Amino acid sequence: MGLHQRLGHPRLPRRTVRMRLTLLYGALFLLSGAGLLATTYVLVQHATLAGRPRQSGGNGASPVASTVSGPMRPQLDEPTREAVDRQRAEQLHQLLIQSGIALGLMSVVSIGLGWVVAGRVLRPLRMITATAREISATNLDRRLTLQGPDDELKELGDTFDGLLARLDASFQSQRRFIANTSHELRTPLALQHTLLQLALSDPEPTVDSLRRAYDGVLGATYQQERLIDALLTLARGELGLHRRRPLDLAEVAEEALLSRTTEATDRDVRLVSTLDGAPTEGDQHLVERLVANLVDNALRYNTAAGQVEVTTGTTAEGARLSVSNTGPLVPADQLDRLFEPFQRLGAERTWHDGGLGLGLSIVQAIATAHGATVRARSHAGGGLEGRVTFPRAGQGPPTTD
């Protein structure tokens, strides 16, 4: 209960923007009208003083001298001059009263017109408010689509529509992500359940059969751990940066390549690098994960006797990292799908190949958190090139608290 209700006073009416604009219009008109009235009054008063008849015979001056030294004016005696002054003062007083009445009437009219004009001006805002009240997480496809001149209110409506579009895309992506995550987690859980059921249903289990079941459960558990770790990294990248430190993409790429030399040999893939200095700022751990995911993706989806080429350097846009490989042909119209969670192209890209379907989506999230841009390009003969351009030191997005 509010203070006014507790004290027994009625609640004060809410002062809307329309009311405030109306009062503002009325006050401005009243001040302008009062200024115009005062100016007109002074000008009329000055004009009547300049045309007032002169007094006859003042200070010993002769009529002839007055006629010669000044313009020809009728000369009146004292009683006549006083009557003329009274008439002039009465006329000025009547002018002031009538002008004040006219000003008051026009002020009332201006308040009414101000109320109408304010309502028309604020109509788009009422539409935005009504639409915002009706919109929920289930109908984010609603749009304002304001019509009219390209002014500030139209720009506000378009901005609101853009915000709804981004929210709708975000909610749709979140729903797909949750559904895909549930599906991906169901596979190792189902495998664990099956292995345990088989082990328990064996009437005469042996040490070897139990060991095989145990190894299978451990493998499914490891798959779950990898998936959960990737999901946590993806969520961390989408939250933004908490700290920024100077780093060099060349050093990060060199460490990633050194740690994957054995895997490249096992896969019969040759590693080629051209690592020039590429200084930038960011989260060291997240940038290491970005580079590692690009290299792992290039190694995993390659051909026998293939090649992975990693280059770093600086351009006019900033610090650049490029990872290119040979491999299967990737359609150009399918490149954007690779950067979405759990999106794979063809049967050769499944979780059985060791991938989780999150590598490139993690790359996209980490790059976005650093204010970097990611571009992918497919080679005509097969393979893919991923290029990430980081902003120069001091030019990245602000850190989050």
C-alpha angles and dihedrals in degrees: 000000000000127000093252091053093048090052093047095249121133116252112264115245115259113255105227126200089250091057092047092049090049092051090046092052091048093048092049092049091047093051092046092047092048090050091049091047092050092048092049091048093052092047093049091047092051092047093052091048091053092051097044114126115253124247115252121244103000124176094353094298114146122234089241093056091048092051093050098044098046143024119291108269130164111259117220133190122246100267092049093047091052091050090051091050092050091050091049092050091048091051091050090049092050090048090053094048095046092046090050091051091049090048091052093049092048090048090057090048091048091052090053092047090045090054091052094044093046090052092053092046093049095044093098089051090053089050091051091049093048092047093047090053092052096046120093136161090279099054105037089138090084115113135187098216092188116204127208139065120347096256137131094284092050088050090050091051092048090049090051090050090050090051091051091050092052092046091049091051091047093050092047091049090048092052091049090046093052092047093048092045091052090050094048093048092047092064099062091037091054089048091052091048092050094048092049092047091051092049092049094045093055105104093203108029119188132203091255094050092048090047091053091050090046092050090049092051090049090051092051090046090052089051090053092049091052091049094048091047090051091049091051091050090049091050091047092051092050092051092062134234126317094186139014125209131176113263141163120232090208092061093045092049093048092054091048092052094047092053091052101047093104093049091049090052092049091051092045092239123142119224117217122181139182105184115183121170113283109174119190140139132255148094108324095209095048093046090050089052091049093053092043092052092050092049093044091050091050091050097044098048099046139105131251111279087014130146140233118201122194122187133175132185146122128276135174088274095053141264112349134202122189127186117184131175145174117243144106120345114268116202111237092228090057098054095096091055091062090066094055120090116269094359113140132174116230132334092295090071105066136125088261090073090063095261126119100201090243103090099094094035088057088050090053093048094048092046091051091050089054094046089247127143125231123205128178127198128185120220119235092232095045135283136077139256121208117194125189121188117196123198119253120267111290094015100086127105118283119269121253126238 
